[in-house]
Amino acid sequence: MFERFEVLQNADMRQYTTLKLGGTADWLAFPRSAAEIAELFAEAGAAGLPVSVIGHGSNLLVLDGGIRGLVIRIDKNMKNIRREGNRLTAAAGAMLGAVAGFAAENGLTGLEFASGIPGTVGGAVTMNAGAYGGEMKDVVVRVDGILPDGTEMSLSGEEMRFGYRRSAVKDLNLIVTEVTMELAEGDPAAIRAKMSELNRQRAEKQPLDVPSAGSTFKRPEGFYAAALIDQCGLKGYSVGGAQVSMKHAGFLVNSGDSSRDYLELVRTVQRIVRERAGVELEPEIRIIGEEV
Ligand SMILES: Cc1cc2nc3c(=O)[nH]c(=O)nc-3n(C[C@H](O)[C@H](O)[C@H](O)COP(=O)(O)OP(=O)(O)OC[C@H]3O[C@@H](n4cnc5c(N)ncnc54)[C@H](O)[C@@H]3O)c2cc1C
């Protein structure tokens, strides 16, 4: 199966997620174009296999039982970036850091907030990723993609219906293949200085040297997840190798090998914060795959 494509069979998902957790994917494909993505869907469909789409895996918890069927990872083979005036168009697999770096080289401002977010452009528009007062919503003017049946689709920024860490991507079942961002002219040195300063702040506050998926929970209305977790005395609390980071309580980090432990930690933190602070924490991370 899938002979014409770059694929792995029984791929260890620990290697394809920043949390370094999860069982194996039956098939893992690295498409080179939108046309290949459509062909992969067609071939999987004909064989009755379910299909999941991922980017860099920086916002994912893959469960220990792994993922049945085909996983399409849009990253290294689809990362072209081009400029037209003040607009940049990036293939969905381009890393945000690379796009922000390209913008800086070209003297374009607006993407500095994104330079330290370790995901692809496709994942970032799906999640409406944001940091330091900026979010993808502010810069995205057009998203191109395909539907599982191969139909091409193009959406404006407005049609993407961006909200806090959400967009229309999941509602439409869209597979993002290309993203166009509108930026403004700026001074390359100033843009670089701002990016370095934000990345310095990030490194100071976040546990970047331990596997994580970034902030585990969304920011609840009127609160900060990290502050609530800290106030509930949960900093450093652990289940097996899964731990509430000592450096930033909003990050649940992993030094073990069990998604079950990680999920139990997520649920325990949710329960204790609900009981002690009366606030419901909603996971920001996406959970996929099967339990053992
Ligand atoms: C250390 C660290 C710091 C982080 N800091 C931030 C931060 O400051 N702000 C922030 O918002 N996030 C942050 N994150 C989370 C994460 O980097 C972002 O959510 C990122 O945008 C996810 O991109 P990804 O390519 O890794 O997507 P994945 O994690 O692979 O996927 C995320 C979701 O997007 C979907 N998806 C991915 N690509 C596509 C595509 N091409 N078409 C359709 N659907 C797709 C997947 O199905 C999944 O539902 C951080 C993560 C880490 C590890």
The ligand as an SDF file (V2000), in Angstrom:
LIG
                    3D

 53 58  0  0  0  0  0  0  0  0999 V2000
    7.3630   24.5480   24.0170 C   0  0  0  0  0  0  0  0  0  0  0  0
    6.0410   24.8760   23.3510 C   0  0  0  0  0  0  0  0  0  0  0  0
    5.5830   26.1910   23.3490 C   0  0  0  0  0  0  0  0  0  0  0  0
    4.3570   26.5100   22.7460 C   0  0  0  0  0  0  0  0  0  0  0  0
    3.9400   27.8140   22.7530 N   0  0  0  0  0  0  0  0  0  0  0  0
    2.7630   28.1420   22.1570 C   0  0  0  0  0  0  0  0  0  0  0  0
    2.3150   29.5050   22.1520 C   0  0  0  0  0  0  0  0  0  0  0  0
    2.9730   30.4150   22.6360 O   0  0  0  0  0  0  0  0  0  0  0  0
    1.1190   29.7630   21.5630 N   0  0  0  0  0  0  0  0  0  0  0  0
    0.3560   28.7870   20.9820 C   0  0  0  0  0  0  0  0  0  0  0  0
   -0.7210   29.1030   20.4530 O   0  0  0  0  0  0  0  0  0  0  0  0
    0.7600   27.4900   20.9760 N   0  0  0  0  0  0  0  0  0  0  0  0
    1.9480   27.1560   21.5320 C   0  0  0  0  0  0  0  0  0  0  0  0
    2.3520   25.8420   21.5240 N   0  0  0  0  0  0  0  0  0  0  0  0
    1.4680   24.8000   20.9500 C   0  0  0  0  0  0  0  0  0  0  0  0
    1.7320   24.4940   19.4510 C   0  0  0  0  0  0  0  0  0  0  0  0
    3.0640   24.7970   19.0880 O   0  0  0  0  0  0  0  0  0  0  0  0
    0.7790   25.2470   18.5350 C   0  0  0  0  0  0  0  0  0  0  0  0
   -0.5650   24.9020   18.7940 O   0  0  0  0  0  0  0  0  0  0  0  0
    1.0700   24.9490   17.0380 C   0  0  0  0  0  0  0  0  0  0  0  0
    0.3810   25.8500   16.2410 O   0  0  0  0  0  0  0  0  0  0  0  0
    0.6920   23.5270   16.6250 C   0  0  0  0  0  0  0  0  0  0  0  0
    1.2380   23.2870   15.3260 O   0  0  0  0  0  0  0  0  0  0  0  0
    1.6550   21.8160   14.8750 P   0  0  0  0  0  0  0  0  0  0  0  0
    2.1190   21.9030   13.4490 O   0  0  0  0  0  0  0  0  0  0  0  0
    2.6130   21.2260   15.8230 O   0  0  0  0  0  0  0  0  0  0  0  0
    0.2550   21.0840   14.9260 O   0  0  0  0  0  0  0  0  0  0  0  0
   -0.1020   19.6360   15.5400 P   0  0  0  0  0  0  0  0  0  0  0  0
    0.1900   19.6460   17.0000 O   0  0  0  0  0  0  0  0  0  0  0  0
    0.5230   18.5760   14.7320 O   0  0  0  0  0  0  0  0  0  0  0  0
   -1.6710   19.6180   15.3230 O   0  0  0  0  0  0  0  0  0  0  0  0
   -2.5190   20.4890   16.0450 C   0  0  0  0  0  0  0  0  0  0  0  0
   -3.9280   20.4170   15.4540 C   0  0  0  0  0  0  0  0  0  0  0  0
   -3.9150   20.9850   14.1510 O   0  0  0  0  0  0  0  0  0  0  0  0
   -4.3460   20.0230   13.1820 C   0  0  0  0  0  0  0  0  0  0  0  0
   -3.5130   20.2500   11.9810 N   0  0  0  0  0  0  0  0  0  0  0  0
   -2.1550   20.3720   11.9220 C   0  0  0  0  0  0  0  0  0  0  0  0
   -1.7590   20.6450   10.6630 N   0  0  0  0  0  0  0  0  0  0  0  0
   -2.8950   20.6720    9.9130 C   0  0  0  0  0  0  0  0  0  0  0  0
   -3.1540   20.9030    8.5250 C   0  0  0  0  0  0  0  0  0  0  0  0
   -2.1660   21.1790    7.6380 N   0  0  0  0  0  0  0  0  0  0  0  0
   -4.4360   20.8720    8.0900 N   0  0  0  0  0  0  0  0  0  0  0  0
   -5.4470   20.6140    8.9540 C   0  0  0  0  0  0  0  0  0  0  0  0
   -5.2710   20.3870   10.2820 N   0  0  0  0  0  0  0  0  0  0  0  0
   -4.0050   20.4280   10.7390 C   0  0  0  0  0  0  0  0  0  0  0  0
   -4.1650   18.6680   13.8150 C   0  0  0  0  0  0  0  0  0  0  0  0
   -5.1270   17.7490   13.3090 O   0  0  0  0  0  0  0  0  0  0  0  0
   -4.4360   18.9950   15.2950 C   0  0  0  0  0  0  0  0  0  0  0  0
   -5.8170   19.0120   15.5690 O   0  0  0  0  0  0  0  0  0  0  0  0
    3.5830   25.4970   22.1260 C   0  0  0  0  0  0  0  0  0  0  0  0
    4.0610   24.1640   22.1170 C   0  0  0  0  0  0  0  0  0  0  0  0
    5.2700   23.8560   22.7190 C   0  0  0  0  0  0  0  0  0  0  0  0
    5.7830   22.4370   22.6680 C   0  0  0  0  0  0  0  0  0  0  0  0
  1  2  1  0
  2  3  1  0
  2 52  2  0
  3  4  2  0
  4  5  1  0
  4 50  1  0
  5  6  2  0
  6  7  1  0
  6 13  1  0
  7  8  2  0
  7  9  1  0
  9 10  1  0
 10 11  2  0
 10 12  1  0
 12 13  2  0
 13 14  1  0
 14 15  1  0
 14 50  1  0
 15 16  1  0
 16 17  1  0
 16 18  1  0
 18 19  1  0
 18 20  1  0
 20 21  1  0
 20 22  1  0
 22 23  1  0
 23 24  1  0
 24 25  2  0
 24 26  1  0
 24 27  1  0
 27 28  1  0
 28 29  2  0
 28 30  1  0
 28 31  1  0
 31 32  1  0
 32 33  1  0
 33 34  1  0
 33 48  1  0
 34 35  1  0
 35 36  1  0
 35 46  1  0
 36 37  1  0
 36 45  1  0
 37 38  2  0
 38 39  1  0
 39 40  1  0
 39 45  2  0
 40 41  1  0
 40 42  2  0
 42 43  1  0
 43 44  2  0
 44 45  1  0
 46 47  1  0
 46 48  1  0
 48 49  1  0
 50 51  2  0
 51 52  1  0
 52 53  1  0
M  END
$$$$
